[in-house]
């Protein structure tokens, strides 16, 4: 959770909304950026891992947005930024739960956007390509095992195979897009799923 200025930027669980409201009086901006991953073929995919991925990557966004909406509606202003993935726009093998959850997050975001458009509330989704994070570092090892190749080949031939720039997306690039979507300049942007993926989803 991050609290700034006279309003609050909240990332985390629904309890964060109550804390932000108690500390600062309101929640104006919600950024859903939680994510976990597990890589396995569908027939071998552990059911507990499926449930956990859907809960963290999709259901948590629903709970947080639901908790924040009453205050946003009352003030007739709000910004919801959901961080999905290029996997919300396309699919890859061995990631059935993650791809399902991220597709669902885009659909959820669009639904919220349409329901709340007349209240001055926007809801958009950022769809990054691969960003070098601890989550991705774990995927590199998992993919190496799944494909039977070394980790350097996973980065070049699996993760960045479709990112035309052949570079990981930077965290500061994603942050700048989120800040724009949270601004008044983005008041007419809602229900958008914005790819920042180095060209991946254009293949």
Buried (B, 14 or more C-beta within 10 A) or exposed (E): BEBEEEBBBBBBBBEBBEBBBEEBEBBBBBBBBBBBBBBBEEEEBEEEBBEBBBBBBBBBBBBBBEBBBEBBBEBEBBBBBBBBBBBBBBBBEBBBBBBBBBBBBBBBBBEBBEEBEEBBBBBBBBBBBBBBEEEBEBBBEBBBEBBEBEBEBBBEEBBBEBBEEEEBBEEEEBEEBBBBBBEEEBEEBBBBBBBBBBEBBEE
